Amino acid sequence: MMNLIIQVSKYLIILLMALYTLQCFTVFRLRDEEAKSYLFMRQNMLMFFMHFVAFMVLYLELSETTILLFYGAQVLYLAAVLVLFGNLYRRGSRLLINNMCMLTCVGFIMITRLSYDQSVKQFKIAVISSVVALLIPVLIRKLRLITRMYWAYTLLGIGMLGLVAIAARVTYGAKLSFDIGGISFQPSEFVKIIFVFAIAGLLTHARDFRRIVIATALAAVHVLILVISRDLGSALIFFVTYLVMLFVATRNPFYVLAGVLSGSLAAVGAYFLFSHVRVRVEAWRDPFKDYQGDGYQIGQSLFAISAGSWFGTGLCQGSPGAIPWAAQDMMFSAICEELGSIFGICLILVCMSCFIMFVNIAMQLTNRYYRLVAVGLGTTYAVQTFLTVGGGIKLIPLTGVTLPLVSYGGSSMLSTLIMFAIVQGLYMLQRDEEYKAELKKQQEQPHYEPYYENGAQTPYYGNGAYNAEQEDYYEEDGYYGQNGYVGPRYEYYADDEPDFPQEPYREEYDERPPRR
């Protein structure tokens, strides 16, 4: 019986994820706000149902009561995030909120399956990070001075990365994090956000080639420090993010082409200068040449994806724990093994819909600085997702970055939620401006004073006016009431038009029109 439940749940989880993903893209062609609201509600129901099915399987496999309690805590957390974000920030993007919760939900399921203790830590970090993220849109809307502090962002980012290069703990050959009070803290995750704000300011005020050269040099300093620290994944994220922001700011493809050529030459130079780069490239080219050594991680990742095939082995039926660092670097491979490649493709599409929404918001922003920030954060998110998935499927060499909101990692969770919250704040800023503009437009429209006909209690404002109380209406040939024709039509001209006569104009009809 249990095997039957597990097999049915496998297909049910895939179906629920596929339906959710379909609606992520259906929403872009809807224009009616009520229809969108119903769609977002359906997404929430699909997410909670999938979460329930997955934890039912985990409980049946592990037979621990703590799983049920943990499930209840996660449901309360997800519901609270949806309610608080949806009600406190009514002008925010519901699609981003839903996707943020869905990706976090998938992460909870898989991390709980891999390690209950890690999942509890991730859950605590997610709660704290969500509280911080709730405050970000308020700061974005109130503190307009953030657009003028780009030099401070630049110095802070370079300083933090320099501190990492000098004093950070070495993890698998790379200097990545500090240990503060038993908590691992990875500064590069937050410098990504600071870097975007700094470059946005530098490029916003880049009126000539000299300022562009200065911005490029400062961006290169960030990347070089990361290369020296052997944090190649973050270095690549910073580099691609800068190129995209440079193109959006200048609309000059030659700058981007020059950047790509320079980056390619730098990559070739890094291959010959740094041994750890050669090791990763060689493992990517032929992981089975040194399968028990440097190629073991990518080899196990490929075996896991192959074992899962399209529909997966089923939750708790595979061996994702055999992949080194499965909860961090190889989460996508673990998902494909047990939940299937179809589920993995849907997960990629959900991430893609987040990026599309980032770009969509950026296109709507009228402020140049805010537009560059939205583009930069969206590019950062998309590149990190691509590096994680591409490394797991052997499309590119492994870079050691996490899948945002899904992989285990406190710094990654906090920084990603902050990025989503910043974009939400920018989106609400734009909608605030649109609301004010619409309100001003309505206030500037001409005002018409009411005109009462023959002592009637309902005023008439002009052609086609409608009396809601008495169901009376006016047409070209006369005035009609509930019982038919009442009298000739009266035309009223507004007092605020000085060229018009101040007395109402009257048209008399010789014949009474037929009753309608």
Secondary structure, 3 states (H helix, E strand, C coil): CHHHHHHHHHHHHHHHHHHHHHHHHHHHHCCCHHHHHHHHHHHHHHHHHHHHHHHHHHHHHHCCHHHHHHHHHHHHHHHHHHHHHHHHCCCCCHHHHHHHHHHHHHHHHHHHHHCHHHHHHHHHHHHHHHHHHHHHHHHHHHCHHHHHCHHHHHHHHHHHHHHHHHHCEEECCEEEEEEECCEEECCHHHHHHHHHHHHHHHHHCCCCHHHHHHHHHHHHHHHHHHHHCCCHHHHHHHHHHHHHHHHHHHCCHHHHHHHHHHHHHHHHHHHHHCHHHHHHHHHHHCCCCCCCCCCHHHHHHHHHHHHHCCCCCCCCCCCHHHCCCCCCCCHHHHHHHHHCHHHHHHHHHHHHHHHHHHHHHHHHCCCHHHHHHHHHHHHHHHHHHHHHHHHHCCCCCCCCCCCCCCCCCHHHHHHHHHHHHHHHHHHHHHHHHHHHHHHHHHHCCCCCCCECCCCCCCCECCCCCEECCCCEEEECCEEEECCEEEECCEECCCCCCCCCCCCCEECCCCCCCCCC
